[in-house]
Amino acid sequence: MSRASNDSKPGGAAEEEFEYEEDDGTNDQDVVDLSVRAAPPSSTDWPGGAPGAPPPSASDWPAGPPAAAAPAARPPPLDPAKLKHWVAVYPVYLCEELSTARGRRLPRAALAGCTGVTLDDLVQAFVALCRETGWTTKAIAEGLKRHPRAEWEQAGRLRVELWGEDGALAGAPPPGVTDRASFMRALAARIPALDSRKARIAAYEAHRAAWEEARRKAAGGKAAGAVKDKAGGGAGKTQRGRR
């Protein structure tokens, strides 16, 4: 089992980072419990002013700095029986480049910019959706689950309580989110703008460009060496004739 590290930074501008812990053997899933705060902390939560202000001085703490908070208790294991009605979304469902035979679930027109979608993209898009709309519902990320047609880069799935056990929509979802398809559309609309995704794509492009440059240099060096060897071999030959 795993749980999320959901400590939001001042201002709520940074995206959530999740800490994956080793499986303790109680479940065959790498599960991250997503506890999303719909709104970032207010300025009253930060002594000395709003987030980004200078660090608080001793006068800001008349009774001294507050004691460190005790570590949060580990959440109890999830009951698989209660997750059966939760909606599951695999990364391949929202991959624009895939065919429906390989797992895509939405039309390509609704997936513009959604190539190579990962579990992290789904999690970050879900967090953004909740923060923008104030939606509060239960969700988990299962890192060891994989769609039968998915590549290893697209392992994992997001599970969300879209409907409660009574069949009603859970947690007052955003306008327009009424079923699995509309929920996936809401995620797909936010994936291309994710900062974490942009950083990952930029790093990949830089790595690929460096690899291509090294490949060209290596090919050029081999070609130059072959020409030199050919020229040197021809000059060293002597013409042999009859005596």
C-alpha positions as CSV (number, residue, x, y, z in Angstrom):
1,M,0.0,0.0,0.0
2,S,1.1,3.6,-0.6
3,R,-0.2,6.9,0.3
4,A,0.1,10.4,-1.1
5,S,2.2,13.2,0.1
6,N,-0.3,16.0,-0.3
7,D,1.5,19.0,1.3
8,S,0.5,21.8,-1.0
9,K,3.0,24.7,-1.3
10,P,2.1,28.4,-0.6
11,G,-0.2,29.7,-3.2
12,G,-1.1,26.3,-4.6
13,A,0.8,27.0,-7.8
14,A,3.0,23.9,-7.7
15,E,1.5,20.6,-8.7
16,E,1.0,17.7,-6.2
17,E,3.9,15.3,-5.7
18,F,3.1,11.8,-4.5
19,E,5.4,9.6,-2.5
20,Y,5.3,5.9,-3.5
21,E,6.2,3.5,-0.7
22,E,7.2,-0.1,-1.0
23,D,4.3,-2.7,-1.0
24,D,3.8,-4.2,2.4
25,G,2.4,-7.3,1.0
26,T,-1.2,-6.7,2.0
27,N,-2.2,-5.9,-1.6
28,D,-1.0,-6.6,-5.1
29,Q,-1.5,-3.0,-6.1
30,D,0.7,0.0,-5.7
31,V,-2.0,2.3,-4.5
32,V,-1.8,6.0,-3.9
33,D,-4.7,7.6,-2.0
34,L,-5.4,11.0,-3.6
35,S,-6.7,13.4,-0.9
36,V,-7.3,16.6,-2.9
37,R,-7.7,20.0,-1.4
38,A,-10.0,22.0,-3.6
39,A,-8.6,25.3,-2.6
40,P,-5.0,26.4,-1.7
41,P,-4.3,27.7,1.8
42,S,-5.3,31.3,2.5
43,S,-3.0,34.0,3.6
44,T,-4.2,33.7,7.2
45,D,-2.5,30.3,7.3
46,W,0.9,31.9,6.9
47,P,2.3,34.1,9.6
48,G,3.9,37.3,8.4
49,G,1.6,37.8,5.4
50,A,0.7,36.0,2.2
51,P,2.7,33.3,0.5
52,G,5.9,34.7,-1.0
53,A,6.4,37.3,1.8
54,P,9.7,37.4,3.8
55,P,10.1,34.7,6.5
56,P,8.3,35.4,9.7
57,S,10.4,37.0,12.5
58,A,10.3,36.3,16.2
59,S,7.7,39.0,16.7
60,D,5.3,37.1,14.5
61,W,5.4,34.3,17.0
62,P,4.6,35.8,20.5
63,A,4.6,32.4,22.1
64,G,7.4,31.0,20.0
65,P,7.2,28.9,16.8
66,P,4.6,26.2,16.8
67,A,5.6,22.6,17.5
68,A,6.1,20.3,14.5
69,A,3.0,18.5,13.6
70,A,2.8,14.8,14.3
71,P,3.1,12.6,11.2
72,A,-0.2,11.7,9.7
73,A,-1.5,8.3,10.5
74,R,-1.4,5.7,7.7
75,P,-4.8,5.3,6.2
76,P,-6.5,1.9,6.6
77,P,-6.3,-0.5,3.7
78,L,-9.0,0.0,1.1
79,D,-11.8,-2.5,0.9
80,P,-11.8,-3.8,-2.7
81,A,-15.5,-4.5,-2.4
82,K,-16.2,-0.8,-2.0
83,L,-14.2,0.1,-5.1
84,K,-16.3,-1.9,-7.6
85,H,-18.5,1.1,-8.5
86,W,-15.5,3.4,-8.9
87,V,-14.7,4.6,-12.4
88,A,-11.3,3.3,-13.8
89,V,-9.4,5.4,-16.3
90,Y,-6.2,4.0,-18.0
91,P,-3.7,6.2,-19.7
92,V,-4.4,4.5,-23.1
93,Y,-8.0,5.7,-22.9
94,L,-6.8,9.3,-23.5
95,C,-3.9,8.7,-26.0
96,E,-4.6,10.6,-29.2
97,E,-2.1,8.5,-31.3
98,L,-3.7,5.2,-30.4
99,S,-6.5,3.4,-32.3
100,T,-9.7,2.3,-30.6
101,A,-8.4,-1.3,-31.0
102,R,-5.4,-0.4,-28.8
103,G,-7.5,1.2,-26.1
104,R,-8.5,4.7,-27.0
105,R,-12.0,5.6,-25.7
106,L,-12.6,9.1,-26.9
107,P,-12.6,10.7,-30.4
108,R,-9.3,12.2,-31.5
109,A,-11.0,15.6,-31.8
110,A,-11.4,15.5,-28.0
111,L,-7.8,14.5,-27.4
112,A,-5.8,17.2,-29.1
113,G,-2.3,17.3,-27.5
114,C,-2.8,14.1,-25.5
115,T,0.0,11.9,-26.8
116,G,1.9,9.5,-24.7
117,V,-0.4,10.0,-21.7
118,T,0.9,8.6,-18.4
119,L,-0.6,7.8,-15.0
120,D,1.1,11.0,-13.6
121,D,-0.8,13.0,-16.3
122,L,-4.1,11.5,-15.2
123,V,-3.4,12.3,-11.5
124,Q,-2.3,15.8,-12.1
125,A,-5.3,16.5,-14.4
126,F,-7.6,15.2,-11.7
127,V,-6.0,17.4,-9.1
128,A,-6.3,20.4,-11.4
129,L,-10.0,19.6,-12.1
130,C,-10.8,19.4,-8.3
131,R,-8.9,22.6,-7.5
132,E,-10.5,24.5,-10.3
133,T,-14.1,23.4,-9.6
134,G,-14.0,22.6,-5.8
135,W,-15.0,19.0,-6.5
136,T,-14.3,16.8,-3.5
137,T,-14.4,13.0,-4.1
138,K,-12.4,9.9,-3.4
139,A,-9.7,8.7,-5.8
140,I,-6.7,6.4,-5.9
141,A,-3.9,5.8,-8.3
142,E,-2.9,2.2,-8.9
143,G,0.6,2.0,-10.2
144,L,0.9,-1.7,-10.8
145,K,-2.3,-2.1,-12.8
146,R,-1.9,-2.1,-16.6
147,H,-4.3,-2.1,-19.6
148,P,-3.8,-5.3,-21.6
149,R,-2.9,-3.3,-24.7
150,A,-0.7,-0.7,-22.9
151,E,3.0,-0.3,-23.3
152,W,5.1,-0.4,-20.1
153,E,5.4,3.4,-20.1
154,Q,1.7,3.7,-19.7
155,A,1.2,1.4,-16.7
156,G,-1.2,2.3,-13.9
157,R,-4.7,3.5,-13.7
158,L,-6.8,6.2,-12.0
159,R,-9.9,5.2,-10.1
160,V,-12.4,7.8,-9.0
161,E,-15.6,7.6,-7.0
162,L,-17.8,9.2,-9.6
163,W,-21.0,7.6,-8.2
164,G,-21.7,6.7,-4.6
165,E,-22.9,3.4,-3.5
166,D,-26.5,4.7,-3.7
167,G,-26.0,5.5,-7.4
168,A,-26.0,9.3,-7.1
169,L,-23.1,11.4,-8.3
170,A,-20.5,11.8,-5.6
171,G,-19.3,15.1,-4.2
172,A,-21.2,17.5,-6.5
173,P,-19.0,17.0,-9.6
174,P,-18.2,19.9,-12.0
175,P,-20.9,21.0,-14.5
176,G,-20.9,18.7,-17.5
177,V,-19.4,15.7,-15.7
178,T,-22.2,13.2,-15.6
179,D,-20.6,10.0,-16.7
180,R,-17.3,8.3,-17.5
181,A,-17.0,9.8,-20.9
182,S,-17.6,13.4,-19.8
183,F,-15.2,12.8,-16.9
184,M,-12.5,11.6,-19.3
185,R,-13.1,14.7,-21.5
186,A,-12.6,16.9,-18.5
187,L,-9.3,15.2,-17.8
188,A,-8.2,15.4,-21.5
189,A,-8.9,19.1,-21.6
190,R,-6.4,19.7,-18.8
191,I,-3.6,17.3,-19.7
192,P,-1.8,19.4,-22.5
193,A,-1.4,22.4,-20.1
194,L,0.2,20.5,-17.2
195,D,3.6,21.9,-16.2
196,S,4.9,18.4,-15.2
197,R,4.0,17.1,-18.7
198,K,5.6,20.1,-20.5
199,A,8.8,19.5,-18.5
200,R,8.8,15.8,-19.3
201,I,8.3,16.4,-23.0
202,A,11.0,19.1,-23.0
203,A,13.5,16.8,-21.3
204,Y,12.7,14.0,-23.7
205,E,13.2,16.3,-26.7
206,A,16.5,17.5,-25.4
207,H,17.7,14.0,-24.8
208,R,16.6,12.9,-28.2
209,A,18.3,15.9,-29.8
210,A,21.6,15.1,-28.0
211,W,21.4,11.5,-29.1
212,E,20.8,12.5,-32.7
213,E,23.8,14.9,-32.6
214,A,26.0,12.2,-31.1
215,R,24.8,9.8,-33.8
216,R,25.6,12.2,-36.6
217,K,29.1,12.9,-35.2
218,A,29.8,9.2,-34.9
219,A,28.6,8.6,-38.4
220,G,30.7,11.5,-39.7
221,G,33.8,10.2,-38.0
222,K,33.4,6.8,-39.4
223,A,32.9,8.2,-43.0
224,A,36.0,10.4,-42.6
225,G,38.1,7.4,-41.4
226,A,37.0,5.2,-44.3
227,V,38.0,7.9,-46.8
228,K,41.4,8.3,-45.2
229,D,42.0,4.6,-45.1
230,K,41.1,4.3,-48.7
231,A,43.4,7.1,-49.7
232,G,46.3,5.8,-47.7
233,G,45.9,2.3,-49.1
234,G,45.9,3.4,-52.7
235,A,49.2,5.5,-52.3
236,G,51.1,2.6,-50.8
237,K,50.5,0.2,-53.7
238,T,53.2,-0.4,-56.4
239,Q,52.4,-1.4,-59.9
240,R,53.9,-4.8,-60.7
241,G,54.8,-5.8,-64.3
242,R,56.6,-8.5,-66.1
243,R,60.3,-8.9,-65.9
